[in-house]
Amino acid sequence: MSRVFYMILDSFGIGEAPDAADFGDTGSSTIRSVAGSAHWDCPNLMKLGIFNIDGVHCTDPAALAGEEVYAALAENPAWSRERWQALRKGCAAPIGSFARMRELSKGKDTVIGHWELAGIVSERPMPTFPDGFPADFIRAFEERTGRKCIVNKPYSGTDIIRDFGVEQHETGALIVYTSADSVFQIAANEADIPVEELYRYCAIAREMLTGDLAVGRVIARPYVGDSPENYVRTSNRHDYAISPFAPTLLDELKGAGKDVIGVGKINDIFNGQGITEFVRTKDNADGLLKTSGYQEKDFDGLCFVNLVETDSVYGHRRNIDGYADAVSAFDRWLTDFMPGMRQDDMLIISADHGCDPGYPAHTDHTREYVEFLMYGAQAKRGKNFGTVDGFTFAADRIREFLLH
């Protein structure tokens, strides 16, 4: 009985990809911003080899942060020579195998990133709507739901409820918006529109968004509060993704009789395709707790975990210290998880894209390389696979371990 725990630190990129300029992300590096925080405390990731990966250096930060956009970070006291000398010690004799993976798919969003992590490359980008969705679609959607739609343009998810929450309450309208990603998002106060009703509207939108309008995800964004000062989004978010355009590693494993367990939003991302069991989570802590629960169970196959808060709560909000806290909390969880692994267990840690919390040009995802860290009794210690083309490299390692 072999088991792989596939842990995705959502948006934890490790430096700009070669085509970052095409996405407006020149100079981005999530790990550089996060590891520069005084809140960074990740001895386990360091032991696994995070700083041994190509292009991720334990060195004087002045050399790393020379670009003009990082001038402020270079002056941060956390980027002291003494600090990085201490980090450098963690680079010796890594206990894991590691690589730097370059995304081949035409995008930098959650769905495309996870699909590639599961073995398929998306050669076409998913549609985005920088000017909002077409008026004829919005009219048709209003007719189907019986509710007016307001906003319909790219917007920050926290700013939009602050700016339009009162209007939503007074009119009963749906706040519809998008982002730089391929998403159609609907926000509503749970006191005005019950969560299950909001989910029904999202299901209608998912049904209608086809062809040239086939966005990667429709997302329910419920919130609570009675004024702009205390509006806050809840954990009742729900994603409605399109199905993968081809069979993924998950389908292959399921077809071979293996367990494929999704933790967090994995089931949503794959629209249930290839999943044999799933649990949703409220936050990262809940996701880690449920993953620990699966570690105690007998299963044969894959436990695929998404930890979303690094992206949704800290990356997009450009909160460097909060991001560092979240990664450090994951690292503390590893302290108990790794010794509890069985002889036929494998741990793989990666990410689906970047979302550099120190990047000043925008608050969207950033086009970056992502880490591949592999640990287990059957993984080679200190093996550097170098820089590889395709997040599919991770899927290939899982396939080798579970099927061959």
GUPASE-429349 format. One line per field, with one value per residue (C-alpha): residue number from 1; residue in three letters; x, y, z. Coordinates in steps of 0.02 Angstrom, whole numbers, padded with zeros to 5 digits. Each point is the difference from the previous one (the first is absolute). Layout:
! residues N
pos: c(NUM  ...)
code: c(ALA  ...)
X: c(X  ...)
Y: c(Y  ...)
Z: c(Z  ...)
***
This chain:
! residues 404
pos: c(1  2  3  4  5  6  7  8  9  10  11  12  13  14  15  16  17  18  19  20  21  22  23  24  25  26  27  28  29  30  31  32  33  34  35  36  37  38  39  40  41  42  43  44  45  46  47  48  49  50  51  52  53  54  55  56  57  58  59  60  61  62  63  64  65  66  67  68  69  70  71  72  73  74  75  76  77  78  79  80  81  82  83  84  85  86  87  88  89  90  91  92  93  94  95  96  97  98  99  100  101  102  103  104  105  106  107  108  109  110  111  112  113  114  115  116  117  118  119  120  121  122  123  124  125  126  127  128  129  130  131  132  133  134  135  136  137  138  139  140  141  142  143  144  145  146  147  148  149  150  151  152  153  154  155  156  157  158  159  160  161  162  163  164  165  166  167  168  169  170  171  172  173  174  175  176  177  178  179  180  181  182  183  184  185  186  187  188  189  190  191  192  193  194  195  196  197  198  199  200  201  202  203  204  205  206  207  208  209  210  211  212  213  214  215  216  217  218  219  220  221  222  223  224  225  226  227  228  229  230  231  232  233  234  235  236  237  238  239  240  241  242  243  244  245  246  247  248  249  250  251  252  253  254  255  256  257  258  259  260  261  262  263  264  265  266  267  268  269  270  271  272  273  274  275  276  277  278  279  280  281  282  283  284  285  286  287  288  289  290  291  292  293  294  295  296  297  298  299  300  301  302  303  304  305  306  307  308  309  310  311  312  313  314  315  316  317  318  319  320  321  322  323  324  325  326  327  328  329  330  331  332  333  334  335  336  337  338  339  340  341  342  343  344  345  346  347  348  349  350  351  352  353  354  355  356  357  358  359  360  361  362  363  364  365  366  367  368  369  370  371  372  373  374  375  376  377  378  379  380  381  382  383  384  385  386  387  388  389  390  391  392  393  394  395  396  397  398  399  400  401  402  403  404)
code: c(MET  SER  ARG  VAL  PHE  TYR  MET  ILE  LEU  ASP  SER  PHE  GLY  ILE  GLY  GLU  ALA  PRO  ASP  ALA  ALA  ASP  PHE  GLY  ASP  THR  GLY  SER  SER  THR  ILE  ARG  SER  VAL  ALA  GLY  SER  ALA  HIS  TRP  ASP  CYS  PRO  ASN  LEU  MET  LYS  LEU  GLY  ILE  PHE  ASN  ILE  ASP  GLY  VAL  HIS  CYS  THR  ASP  PRO  ALA  ALA  LEU  ALA  GLY  GLU  GLU  VAL  TYR  ALA  ALA  LEU  ALA  GLU  ASN  PRO  ALA  TRP  SER  ARG  GLU  ARG  TRP  GLN  ALA  LEU  ARG  LYS  GLY  CYS  ALA  ALA  PRO  ILE  GLY  SER  PHE  ALA  ARG  MET  ARG  GLU  LEU  SER  LYS  GLY  LYS  ASP  THR  VAL  ILE  GLY  HIS  TRP  GLU  LEU  ALA  GLY  ILE  VAL  SER  GLU  ARG  PRO  MET  PRO  THR  PHE  PRO  ASP  GLY  PHE  PRO  ALA  ASP  PHE  ILE  ARG  ALA  PHE  GLU  GLU  ARG  THR  GLY  ARG  LYS  CYS  ILE  VAL  ASN  LYS  PRO  TYR  SER  GLY  THR  ASP  ILE  ILE  ARG  ASP  PHE  GLY  VAL  GLU  GLN  HIS  GLU  THR  GLY  ALA  LEU  ILE  VAL  TYR  THR  SER  ALA  ASP  SER  VAL  PHE  GLN  ILE  ALA  ALA  ASN  GLU  ALA  ASP  ILE  PRO  VAL  GLU  GLU  LEU  TYR  ARG  TYR  CYS  ALA  ILE  ALA  ARG  GLU  MET  LEU  THR  GLY  ASP  LEU  ALA  VAL  GLY  ARG  VAL  ILE  ALA  ARG  PRO  TYR  VAL  GLY  ASP  SER  PRO  GLU  ASN  TYR  VAL  ARG  THR  SER  ASN  ARG  HIS  ASP  TYR  ALA  ILE  SER  PRO  PHE  ALA  PRO  THR  LEU  LEU  ASP  GLU  LEU  LYS  GLY  ALA  GLY  LYS  ASP  VAL  ILE  GLY  VAL  GLY  LYS  ILE  ASN  ASP  ILE  PHE  ASN  GLY  GLN  GLY  ILE  THR  GLU  PHE  VAL  ARG  THR  LYS  ASP  ASN  ALA  ASP  GLY  LEU  LEU  LYS  THR  SER  GLY  TYR  GLN  GLU  LYS  ASP  PHE  ASP  GLY  LEU  CYS  PHE  VAL  ASN  LEU  VAL  GLU  THR  ASP  SER  VAL  TYR  GLY  HIS  ARG  ARG  ASN  ILE  ASP  GLY  TYR  ALA  ASP  ALA  VAL  SER  ALA  PHE  ASP  ARG  TRP  LEU  THR  ASP  PHE  MET  PRO  GLY  MET  ARG  GLN  ASP  ASP  MET  LEU  ILE  ILE  SER  ALA  ASP  HIS  GLY  CYS  ASP  PRO  GLY  TYR  PRO  ALA  HIS  THR  ASP  HIS  THR  ARG  GLU  TYR  VAL  GLU  PHE  LEU  MET  TYR  GLY  ALA  GLN  ALA  LYS  ARG  GLY  LYS  ASN  PHE  GLY  THR  VAL  ASP  GLY  PHE  THR  PHE  ALA  ALA  ASP  ARG  ILE  ARG  GLU  PHE  LEU  LEU  HIS)
X: c(00000  00086  -00057  00046  -00043  00002  00002  -00032  00049  -00113  00100  00168  00107  00190  00049  -00050  -00022  00090  -00162  -00048  00010  -00141  -00112  00059  00095  00183  00100  -00130  00054  -00119  00132  00116  -00132  -00061  00167  00057  -00131  00051  -00152  00079  00043  00008  00138  -00086  -00018  00182  00050  -00102  00099  -00106  00155  00101  -00117  00075  -00016  -00051  00155  00052  00102  00015  -00174  00075  00049  -00175  -00096  00093  -00150  -00077  -00167  00082  00094  -00114  00025  00189  -00011  -00103  00095  -00054  00119  00154  00160  -00007  -00173  00048  00158  -00114  -00112  00151  00034  -00165  00058  00127  -00039  -00184  -00106  -00117  00007  -00038  -00026  -00056  -00151  -00046  -00182  -00038  -00186  -00058  -00056  00039  -00163  -00052  -00092  00132  00139  -00083  -00044  00183  00052  -00115  00082  -00085  00062  -00126  00063  -00142  -00027  -00171  -00103  00014  -00111  00098  -00151  -00129  -00117  -00104  -00161  -00107  00067  -00034  -00179  -00029  00074  -00113  -00151  00050  00032  -00133  00128  00088  00190  00110  00184  00053  00183  00168  00008  00085  -00111  00016  -00015  -00157  -00103  00058  -00048  -00161  -00059  -00127  -00074  -00008  -00096  -00120  -00040  00023  00114  00144  00174  00081  00184  00157  00189  00154  -00040  -00131  -00138  -00181  -00028  -00162  00000  -00151  -00034  -00056  -00133  -00078  00029  00021  00156  -00095  -00091  00164  00068  -00152  00035  00181  -00056  -00110  00148  00109  -00131  -00012  00187  00048  00094  00094  -00069  00063  00096  00104  -00103  -00162  00027  -00129  00065  -00119  00034  -00077  -00013  -00119  00111  00153  00105  -00034  -00040  00107  00002  -00043  00071  -00154  00087  -00036  00083  -00084  00136  -00009  00054  00176  00007  00092  00028  00119  00109  -00149  -00103  00145  00018  -00187  -00006  00138  -00104  00096  -00075  00002  -00042  -00025  00025  -00054  -00054  00079  -00169  -00066  00154  -00022  -00190  00004  00087  00116  -00041  -00057  -00022  00010  -00017  -00015  00092  -00030  00181  00179  -00006  -00154  00083  00154  -00106  -00097  00159  00069  -00160  00032  00177  -00075  -00114  00040  -00018  00091  00035  00001  -00050  -00001  -00006  -00022  00044  -00082  00031  00176  -00081  -00174  00032  00182  00063  -00139  -00008  00188  00030  00181  00006  -00167  00060  00159  -00105  -00107  00149  00082  -00159  00008  00182  -00044  -00130  00136  00094  -00129  -00055  00169  00050  -00172  00023  00001  00131  -00107  -00052  00060  -00018  00002  -00012  -00032  -00103  -00116  00066  00071  -00083  00145  -00060  00142  -00034  -00052  -00066  -00166  -00088  -00030  00089  00181  00078  00136  00091  -00065  00089  00002  00049  -00010  00031  -00022  00093  00009  00053  00182  00073  00078  -00050  -00009  -00104  00046  -00119  -00135  -00128  -00177  -00089  -00038  00169  -00085  -00141  00129  00087  -00167  -00043  00168  -00023  -00180  -00018  00170)
Y: c(00000  00158  00177  00171  00160  00135  00168  00158  00162  00106  00137  -00035  00039  00001  00132  00077  -00121  00032  00067  00107  00159  -00066  -00001  00167  -00085  00043  -00009  -00095  -00128  -00058  -00093  00149  00112  -00129  -00067  00179  00023  -00010  -00114  -00135  -00155  -00153  -00121  -00150  00077  00049  -00178  -00067  00111  00154  00111  -00128  00012  00081  00188  00003  00057  00017  00155  00185  00071  00155  -00107  -00072  00162  00112  00041  00169  -00074  -00088  00150  00008  -00184  00020  00125  -00116  -00047  -00180  -00004  00008  -00091  -00088  -00065  -00073  -00076  -00092  -00055  -00060  -00131  -00082  -00030  -00132  -00183  00013  -00150  00012  -00003  00164  00089  00164  -00023  00118  00012  -00041  00042  00168  00077  00032  -00047  -00132  -00117  -00005  -00017  -00147  -00086  00009  -00065  -00146  -00032  00102  00158  00134  00072  00126  00132  00004  00155  00154  00154  00158  00107  -00109  -00130  00037  00095  -00130  -00136  00104  00033  -00185  -00043  00128  -00078  -00175  00052  00134  00116  00156  -00006  00146  00047  -00128  00047  -00053  00041  -00050  -00121  00092  00174  -00044  -00048  00157  00109  -00087  -00099  00132  00005  -00189  00001  00137  -00072  -00187  00002  -00118  00075  -00071  00026  -00078  00019  -00026  -00186  -00095  00016  00054  00045  00034  00084  00017  00028  -00162  00100  00054  -00152  -00168  -00097  -00142  00127  00082  -00172  -00027  00163  -00053  -00167  00094  00109  -00153  -00077  00159  00041  -00106  00022  00166  00037  -00162  00072  -00116  00027  00073  00046  00031  00137  00015  00126  00063  00165  00148  00144  00030  00010  -00180  -00092  -00158  -00148  -00169  -00174  -00050  00038  -00130  -00021  -00068  -00047  -00069  -00180  -00037  -00010  -00167  -00143  00046  -00100  -00006  -00093  -00118  -00040  -00022  -00114  -00106  -00024  00125  00119  00183  00111  00187  00116  00183  00064  -00142  -00079  00168  00033  -00166  00007  -00168  -00086  -00138  00025  -00147  00095  00181  00118  00189  00110  00164  00059  -00064  -00060  -00103  -00069  -00054  -00078  -00101  -00052  -00062  -00100  -00084  -00040  -00106  -00093  -00144  00047  -00046  00145  00189  00131  00164  00155  00184  00129  00156  00136  00041  00059  00063  00078  00058  -00001  00102  00112  00032  -00049  -00058  -00039  -00090  -00106  -00043  -00047  -00117  -00089  -00012  -00078  -00131  -00030  -00029  -00126  -00093  -00024  -00128  -00061  -00053  -00117  -00080  -00051  -00186  -00095  00008  00183  00144  00186  00122  00188  00121  00150  00045  00175  00151  00145  00106  00100  00124  00035  00181  -00002  -00089  -00116  -00146  -00166  00006  -00110  -00095  -00164  -00112  -00117  -00189  -00077  -00188  -00094  -00180  -00160  -00036  00174  00040  00123  00154  -00043  00158  -00029  00175  00109  -00100  00048  -00027  -00020  -00170  -00054  -00020  -00105  -00112  -00032  -00044  -00117  -00088  -00023  -00058  -00096  -00072)
Z: c(00000  -00063  00041  -00067  00093  -00133  00091  -00102  00085  -00108  -00089  00084  -00153  00005  -00127  -00166  -00145  -00166  -00075  00151  -00105  -00110  00153  00072  00141  -00031  00162  00100  00130  00134  00099  -00001  00075  00125  00059  00025  00136  00182  00018  -00109  00104  -00111  00054  -00077  -00173  00012  00046  -00144  -00119  -00037  -00007  -00099  -00150  -00156  00009  00185  00090  00181  -00030  00038  -00035  -00078  -00148  -00011  00017  -00119  -00111  00027  00048  00147  00068  00151  00039  -00010  00141  00110  00158  -00027  -00149  00111  -00044  00168  -00036  -00167  00072  00121  -00143  -00097  00134  -00043  -00178  00048  -00033  -00046  00046  -00149  -00190  -00085  -00166  -00076  -00113  -00143  -00050  -00182  00001  -00065  00162  00182  00083  00126  -00118  -00137  00129  00089  -00163  -00051  00171  -00042  -00167  -00139  -00084  -00053  -00163  -00010  00134  00082  -00041  00107  00004  00042  -00051  00085  -00074  -00155  00033  -00088  00114  00156  -00059  -00031  00170  00086  -00085  00058  00180  00018  00079  -00063  -00019  00051  -00032  -00135  -00014  00074  00185  00162  00094  00165  -00077  -00097  00153  00088  -00149  -00053  00151  00050  -00175  -00002  00164  -00053  -00172  00024  -00152  -00035  00001  -00157  -00035  -00072  00013  -00107  00014  -00099  00130  00021  00183  00091  00171  00113  00185  00083  00093  -00166  -00109  00088  -00046  -00085  -00108  -00048  -00046  -00112  -00092  -00024  -00070  -00124  -00051  -00022  -00114  -00104  -00015  -00150  -00162  -00005  00174  00079  00146  00107  00157  00062  00183  00137  00116  00149  00137  00161  00092  00012  -00060  -00110  00158  00050  -00163  -00005  -00117  00076  -00023  -00101  -00164  -00133  -00171  -00156  -00124  -00174  -00020  -00063  -00190  00007  00123  00140  00118  00116  -00131  -00030  00185  00024  -00151  00076  00157  00106  00126  -00055  00148  -00022  00149  -00011  -00170  -00099  -00039  -00061  -00110  -00090  00003  00087  -00147  00059  00185  00106  00165  00054  00147  -00007  00124  00089  00000  -00004  00179  -00038  -00156  00095  00138  -00128  -00088  00166  00017  -00166  00054  00138  -00121  -00117  -00183  -00159  -00117  00002  00128  -00098  00112  -00040  00133  -00068  00129  -00058  -00160  00045  00170  -00013  -00179  -00081  00153  -00016  00181  00008  00186  -00004  -00146  00096  00153  -00107  -00077  00172  00072  -00139  00043  00184  -00055  -00096  00164  00054  -00171  -00069  00144  -00014  -00181  -00040  -00099  -00159  00020  -00108  00036  -00147  00027  -00143  -00058  -00143  -00044  00091  00091  00059  00151  -00024  -00183  -00025  -00179  00035  00123  -00119  -00017  -00060  -00134  00094  00011  00139  00118  -00003  00167  00023  00162  00057  00037  -00187  -00056  -00029  00124  -00075  -00179  -00106  -00155  -00058  -00100  -00090  -00131  00059  00166  -00076  00072  00169  -00074  -00083  00166  00082  -00143  00016  00186  00003  -00164  -00045)
***
